[in-house]
Amino acid sequence: MQTQTVEFIRPIKPKTTLQRWSVEAVEELFKLPFTDLMFRAQQIHREHFDPNAVQLSTLLSIKTGGCSEDCGYCPQSAFHDAGVENRKMLEVSEVVRAAKAAQEAGADRFCMGAAWREPSKEDMESVVEMVKAVRGLGMETCATLGMLNDEQTEQLRVAGLDYYNHNLDTSPEFYGDIISTRDYQDRLDTLERVRKAGMHVCSGGIVGMGEDLTQRAGLVAQLANMEPYPESVPINNLVKVEGTPLADTADLDPLDFVRTIAVARITMPTARVRLSAGRQQMSDAIQALCFLAGANSIFYGDQLLTTGNPDVERDRALMDKLGMYPFADKP
């Protein structure tokens, strides 16, 4: 596949009148016979998207380790001894080099992630320069920087940030079992600021953290009932890292992960549903089922923030095998 000039394809805006999803209704979707669920998800997917096109995003850690949050899944937390080396923020030139490499490999969106609770004034000055520089390459930009206040949100808007990522992680009911240093409402408040500033919202969660089906349904319902729901919805499968509290969590059945993708597609028809963390542990067959269930975005490259990701060659080979292609290479 040859990399072509990126033509941004904006997600279709959710309709003004949104369907409200109760947790019970979402749970009923999860309980559908597998083939019925897949058929329904694929029908909805085809109504809004080219079913064979995949949006490619690359994620770079611009500041690694030493985070003051205690998220039970995260090897970058200062509360956990997971062997992650604390590294200061990258220089703008380093970020630009990484963005150019990602663009040459076929990515059209570049995401910048920093391990902290919230950015400082000095941090924001550097991030703003990074956003402007990556935007100047002709790529869509995304950042995940923790909590934001109104001033910081405005700074990112002016810099031209396209998407802001701030995951809900799990349902409100299960949240306290995973994180104690930040309230659920803190996350919702940051997302509301991003939305009011006019930027796109990227928000999803992590499954396989020991939640039950009702709690998994609660996460999807929380996302789907946002007004409007996020334009990008990353669905992560827990990557168990030695030294974190969730390292010994039982594996999620792969088909339950596929069901989560399908339910996200049904409840958020026009969102980009992204296969995110955990893909390295997935077989090609499970990834193919996820695409069939309505996933149409992946993190692309050999590294996420601190955990592995399928390399570019494997991703390209899988897309070729399935007859799929990046949005940028759409015939």
C-alpha positions in Angstrom: 0.0 0.0 0.0 1.3 3.4 -0.9 0.8 6.4 1.5 -1.2 9.1 -0.2 -2.0 12.7 0.8 -4.2 12.6 3.9 -7.8 13.7 3.3 -9.4 14.1 6.6 -12.8 12.4 6.8 -14.7 13.9 9.7 -17.0 11.6 11.6 -20.7 12.1 10.9 -22.1 14.3 13.6 -24.5 12.5 15.9 -28.1 13.5 15.5 -29.5 16.1 17.7 -32.1 13.7 19.2 -30.1 10.9 20.7 -31.3 7.6 21.9 -31.0 7.2 25.6 -29.5 3.9 26.7 -30.3 2.4 30.1 -27.7 0.0 31.5 -30.3 -2.7 31.3 -30.8 -2.1 27.6 -27.1 -2.2 26.9 -26.7 -5.4 29.0 -29.5 -7.0 26.8 -27.4 -6.2 23.8 -24.4 -8.0 25.3 -26.6 -11.0 25.9 -27.8 -11.4 22.3 -26.8 -14.5 20.4 -23.4 -13.8 19.0 -24.4 -14.0 15.4 -27.4 -11.7 15.9 -25.3 -9.2 17.7 -22.6 -9.2 15.0 -25.3 -8.9 12.2 -26.9 -5.9 13.9 -23.6 -4.2 14.5 -22.4 -4.7 10.9 -25.7 -3.4 9.5 -25.3 -0.2 11.6 -21.6 0.1 10.7 -22.4 -0.1 7.0 -25.1 2.6 7.3 -22.4 5.2 8.3 -19.0 4.0 7.2 -17.1 2.2 4.4 -16.8 -1.2 6.1 -13.4 -1.9 4.7 -11.6 1.4 5.6 -9.7 1.8 8.8 -8.5 5.0 10.4 -4.9 4.8 11.6 -3.6 6.7 14.6 -0.2 6.7 16.2 0.4 7.3 19.9 3.5 8.8 21.3 4.4 9.2 25.0 5.7 12.8 25.3 6.3 12.5 29.0 6.6 9.1 30.6 6.3 7.8 34.2 6.0 9.3 37.7 2.2 10.0 37.4 0.6 11.1 40.7 -2.6 9.1 40.0 -3.0 5.6 41.3 -4.9 3.9 38.4 -4.6 0.2 39.1 -3.9 -0.7 35.5 -1.2 1.8 34.8 2.6 1.1 34.9 3.3 4.8 34.8 1.8 5.5 38.2 4.2 6.6 40.9 2.2 4.3 43.2 3.4 1.1 41.4 6.7 -0.5 40.8 6.3 -1.6 37.3 9.8 -0.9 36.0 8.9 2.1 33.9 11.7 4.7 33.8 10.6 8.3 34.5 11.5 10.5 31.5 11.1 14.2 31.1 9.0 15.7 28.4 10.3 15.3 24.9 11.6 18.3 22.9 9.3 19.6 20.1 11.8 18.5 17.5 11.6 14.9 18.8 7.9 14.9 18.6 7.9 16.3 15.0 10.3 13.6 13.9 8.1 10.9 15.4 5.0 12.4 13.7 6.7 12.5 10.3 7.7 8.9 10.7 4.1 7.9 11.6 2.8 9.9 8.7 5.2 8.2 6.3 4.1 4.8 7.6 0.4 5.7 6.8 -1.0 7.2 10.0 -3.3 10.2 9.6 -3.8 11.1 13.3 -1.0 11.7 15.8 -1.8 11.4 19.5 0.4 12.8 22.2 0.1 11.4 25.7 1.7 12.6 29.0 1.8 10.9 32.4 0.6 13.4 34.9 -2.6 14.3 36.7 -2.9 17.7 34.9 -0.5 19.9 33.0 1.4 22.8 34.5 1.7 26.2 32.8 5.2 25.3 31.5 3.9 21.9 30.3 1.1 23.6 28.4 3.6 25.9 26.6 5.5 23.0 25.2 2.4 21.0 24.3 0.9 23.9 22.4 4.1 24.1 20.3 3.9 20.4 19.7 0.3 20.6 18.5 1.0 23.5 16.2 4.0 21.7 14.7 2.2 18.3 14.1 -0.8 20.2 12.7 1.6 21.9 10.3 2.5 18.5 8.8 -1.1 18.0 7.7 -2.0 15.4 10.3 -5.0 15.4 12.7 -3.8 16.0 16.2 -4.9 14.4 19.5 -3.7 14.8 23.1 -4.2 13.1 26.4 -2.9 15.2 29.2 -5.1 14.4 32.2 -7.5 17.0 33.6 -7.9 20.4 32.0 -9.2 23.7 33.3 -10.9 26.3 31.0 -7.8 28.2 30.3 -5.9 25.1 29.2 -8.7 23.9 27.0 -8.8 27.3 25.3 -5.1 27.1 24.7 -5.4 23.7 23.0 -8.3 25.0 20.9 -6.4 28.0 19.7 -3.4 25.7 18.9 -5.6 23.7 16.6 -6.0 20.5 18.5 -8.5 18.3 16.8 -9.3 15.7 19.4 -8.8 15.5 23.2 -8.6 12.0 24.8 -9.8 11.5 28.3 -11.1 8.0 29.0 -13.8 7.2 31.5 -12.0 3.8 32.0 -15.0 2.0 33.5 -18.5 2.4 34.9 -19.2 4.8 37.7 -20.0 1.9 40.0 -16.7 0.1 39.4 -14.5 3.2 39.1 -13.6 3.3 42.8 -12.2 -0.2 42.7 -9.7 1.0 40.1 -8.8 4.6 40.9 -8.9 6.6 44.2 -7.0 9.8 43.3 -9.5 11.2 40.9 -13.3 11.3 40.9 -15.5 10.1 38.1 -17.0 13.6 37.9 -13.5 15.1 37.4 -13.3 13.1 34.1 -16.8 14.2 33.0 -16.0 17.8 33.8 -12.9 17.8 31.6 -14.8 16.2 28.7 -17.5 18.9 29.1 -14.8 21.6 28.9 -13.4 20.0 25.7 -16.8 19.8 24.1 -17.7 23.4 25.0 -14.4 24.6 23.4 -15.4 23.0 20.1 -12.9 20.2 20.0 -13.7 16.6 19.2 -14.0 14.2 22.1 -12.1 10.9 22.2 -13.2 8.8 25.2 -13.6 5.1 25.9 -12.5 2.7 28.5 -10.8 -0.5 29.5 -12.4 -3.9 29.8 -11.1 -7.0 31.4 -10.3 -5.3 34.7 -12.4 -7.6 36.7 -15.7 -5.8 36.1 -18.9 -7.8 35.7 -21.2 -7.6 32.7 -23.5 -5.0 34.3 -20.5 -2.8 35.0 -19.2 -3.3 31.4 -22.6 -2.3 30.1 -22.5 0.7 32.5 -19.4 2.0 30.8 -21.0 1.8 27.4 -24.2 3.4 28.6 -22.2 6.3 30.1 -20.4 7.0 26.9 -23.5 6.5 24.6 -25.6 8.9 26.7 -23.2 11.8 26.4 -24.7 14.7 24.4 -23.3 14.1 21.8 -21.4 10.9 22.4 -17.7 10.9 21.6 -16.5 11.1 18.0 -13.8 8.5 18.8 -14.3 5.6 21.3 -11.1 3.7 22.1 -11.9 0.2 23.6 -8.9 -1.2 25.5 -8.4 -4.7 26.6 -6.4 -4.7 29.9 -2.7 -5.2 29.4 -1.6 -6.8 32.6 1.8 -5.4 33.7 3.8 -6.9 36.5 3.9 -4.5 39.5 0.5 -3.1 39.0 -2.5 -4.1 41.2 -4.3 -5.7 38.2 -1.4 -7.8 37.1 -3.1 -11.0 38.2 -6.6 -10.3 36.9 -8.3 -13.2 35.1 -8.2 -12.9 31.3 -11.3 -11.6 29.5 -12.8 -14.1 27.1 -11.8 -12.8 23.6 -15.4 -13.1 22.3 -16.5 -10.9 25.2 -14.1 -8.3 23.9 -15.6 -8.6 20.4 -19.1 -8.2 22.0 -18.0 -5.0 23.6 -16.9 -3.6 20.2 -20.3 -4.6 18.7 -22.2 -3.0 21.5 -20.2 0.2 21.2 -21.0 0.3 17.5 -24.7 -0.2 18.0 -25.0 2.4 20.7 -22.7 5.0 19.1 -23.4 4.5 15.3 -21.3 7.3 13.9 -18.3 7.1 16.3 -14.9 5.8 15.3 -14.6 2.7 17.5 -10.9 2.1 18.0 -9.1 -1.1 18.8 -6.6 0.2 21.3 -4.4 -1.4 24.0 -4.3 -5.2 24.1 -4.2 -5.8 20.4 -0.7 -7.3 20.6 -2.2 -10.2 22.5 -5.1 -10.7 20.0 -4.9 -13.2 17.1 -5.6 -12.1 13.6 -9.0 -13.9 13.8 -10.1 -12.0 16.8 -9.1 -8.7 15.3 -11.0 -9.6 12.1 -14.1 -10.3 14.2 -13.6 -6.9 15.9 -13.6 -5.2 12.4 -16.7 -7.2 11.5 -18.3 -6.0 14.8 -17.8 -2.4 13.8 -14.2 -1.3 14.8 -12.9 1.1 12.2 -9.8 2.6 13.9 -6.6 1.2 15.3 -3.5 2.5 17.1 -0.8 1.9 14.5 2.9 1.4 15.3 5.0 -0.8 17.5 4.5 1.1 20.8 1.6 2.6 22.8 2.5 4.7 25.8 4.6 2.1 27.6 3.2 -1.2 26.3 3.7 -3.1 23.0 1.5 -2.9 19.9 1.4 -5.0 16.7 4.1 -3.6 14.4 3.3 -1.9 11.1 4.2 -4.9 9.0 1.8 -7.2 10.8 -1.0 -4.6 10.6 -0.5 -4.1 6.9 -0.4 -7.8 6.3 -3.6 -8.3 8.2 -5.4 -5.5 6.3 -4.2 -6.9 3.0 -5.5 -10.4 4.1 -8.9 -8.9 4.9 -9.1 -6.6 1.9 -9.1 -3.6 4.1 -7.2 -0.3 3.7 -6.5 3.0 5.6 -8.9 5.8 5.1 -6.0 7.8 3.5 -5.6 5.0 0.9 -9.3 4.7 0.1 -9.8 3.8 -3.6 
